[in-house]
Amino acid sequence: MSTSTSTGTTLLLARHGQTIWHAENRYAGVSDVPLTDTGRAQAEALGRWAAAHPVDAIWTSPVSRAVVTAEPACRALGLTPRREPDLRECDFGVVEGRTLAEFAAEDPEAARAFRTDPVAHPFPRAENPVAAAERGAAALRRIAAAHPGERVLVVAHNTLFRLVLCTLLSIPAGEYRRVFPRLRNAAVSELLVRSDGGAALLSLNVPCEPDLP
């Protein structure tokens, strides 16, 4: 076991690699979108990073782009990944597969309300962001409780992670787009989850290899 702290668990949060919708910034959500060649290279870089740093366990979202991103790290460390359904990305409703600009052209008032407060005014038919934040935060707390004093790589999704970070760090959820504009693909953010349920963000968006996008 690689000891991180006697008072909690270190979660190494990594967004999945770049997908084929990344260039146009389309909302993937629950859609099963494959990685690009760049995304696969990012996954390999994450694997090399994991091999060079203490990692005791690997958990992923069940969505394939997260599972595939975690595979090189699993191979490098000889670990079997564990999938957590509650780490899936938010369902973006009518905006799945579309860009915010496309939605704004169709419904400018709804898009304006979303930009102002994406939690108070989510996309039509989208998952409730507060519910998504709560399920994601509960999942991370369960993972932390299962690995006391260890370092755990968790591969999941951009919006879910940002909502969960707000929840765990006592930041209003409606601020997630402003406080955390984006998590870089396959970059690592280090989160300490203490045994008392509190959390501290130790680093954010640290690239595995500086020359990768």
N, C-alpha and C positions, 0 to 999 in steps of 0.2 A: 504494500500500500504506500502511495506517495502522500505524505502528510502535508496538508496545506495550512491548516489551523486547527487548534484544539477546540475552537468555539463555533465552528461552522463548516460549511462546504463551499468550495470555489467552483462556480459554474462558468464554463468557458462557452459563451454563446456565439454561435456562428450562423449567419444567414447562408442559405444554399447558394450554389454557384449561379452564374448568369444563365438566363433562359432565353429562348428564341423570341420572347416578347419584350426582353429587356430594352433593346435599342429604341423602341417606340414607347416605352414606359406604359405598357398595357397592364391592367390589373389581372393578375393570375388567380389569386384567391384559391378556391377549391378546384380550379381547372388543373388538369394533369398536363403540364407543359414541360417538355424536355430541356435539358441543358444544351447550350451551344458548345463549340469546341473550346471557346474561352472559359465557359463554365466548368468544363471537365478539367481544364488546366488549373483552374482555381481550386477545384476539389483535390487534385494531386498536390498542390502547394499546401493545402490544409493538412493533407496526410503527412507531408514532410515536416510541417510544423509540429504536429502531434507527436511524431516520432522523436523529436528533439526536446520535447517538454513533458513533464510528468502528467500523464492522463491515466486515470484508473478505470473509467467507464465511459461509454458513449451511448447517448440517447438521441433519437431523432423523431421528428414529425413522421407520420405514416405516408405523407405525400411523396411521390417518387423523386422529385427534384431534390428533396432533403435527404432521402435515403441514399441516392446515388452520390451526393456530395460527401456523405460520411464514409463511403466504402473505402477510399484509399487510407483513411486514418484507421479504420478497422483492420485492414490488411497489415498495415505497418506495425500495429500494436498487438495483433493477434487477439483482438477483442470482438465479441459478438454484440452487435448493436441491439439496443432495446427500443421498441417503438412505443410512443405515447400518443394515443389518439387526440388528446387535448392540446397537443402542440401543433395541430393543423393550422393553416392560415385562415384568416377570416374569410367568410363568404361575402363577396362584394355585390351580390344581388345583380341588378340590371347593368352594372358596369363591368362585370366579368368579361374579360377579353377585349375591353375597350379602354381608351385613354380618357383622362379627365377632360381634355379639350373636346373630344368627341361628345362626351356627355354634356358639356357646357353648351355646345352648339345646339343640342336638342332641348335642354332644359336649363337655361342660364341662371334662373333664380335658385333652383335646387343646388346647382354647382356652386353658386356664390355662398349659399348657406353652409354647404359642406366645408368650403375653404375657411369660413369664419369659425365654425366649431364642428369638426367632423364627428364628434360623439353625440352632440345634441341633434345634429342633422345628418345622419348617415345616408348612404345611397338607398334608393327605394329597393325594398325586398332584401336588403343586406342583413347580415347577422348584427345583432345589437352589440356595439363595440364594448360596452361595459361588461356584458356577459362573456365576450371573447377574452377580455382582460382578466376576468375572474377565473375562467377555466384555465387560461395559460399560467397565471400566477399560482394557482393551486397545483398545477402539474409541476412547476419548478420547485415548489415547496416539498412535494412528495419525493421528487428526485433527490433533493438535498437531504431529506430525512433518511433516504435509503443509502446514502453515501456519506456519513458523518466524517469530517476531517479529510475528505478526499477531493480530488480535482476531476470534474466531469465535463466532457465535451457534449454540448447540446446543439444539434443542428436543426434549425427550423426556419422561420420566416420574418420578413421585414416588418410588416404592420403588427403582427402578433407580438413580436419581441418589443417593439416600441410601446405598445399599450401596456404590456406586462411590466416593463421597466418603470413606467409612470406609476403603476399600481404599487409595485414593491418599494419605490423610492418616495412615495407620498406626493407625487406630482399630479395635478388635475389631469384626468385622462384626455380631456379636450385639447390639451396643449401638446399632444404627442407629436404632431407634425412640425410644430415650431421648435420644441426642445430637442427632438431627435429627427432632423430632416430626413435622414436615411441611414440605414446600416449598409455598409459596403458588402458586396458579395464575398463570402468566405473569409471576411475579416473576423477577428476575435475580440469580443468584449468580455471583460472579466468581472463577474458579479459574485460577491461574498454573501451567502445566505446564512445568517447566524442561527444558532440553535434556538434563540428566543423568537424567531420569526422575522426579525429585522433584516435589512439588506443594505449593502453598500456597493456602489459602482466603483471598481478599482481601475478600469481602463475601458476605452470605447473605440471601436473601429480600428483596431491595430492590424495592419495587413500582415499576412503570413510571409509574403515576399514583396518587397517594395516596388518591384518593376511590373507586377501584374496589375491590370485594371481593377 
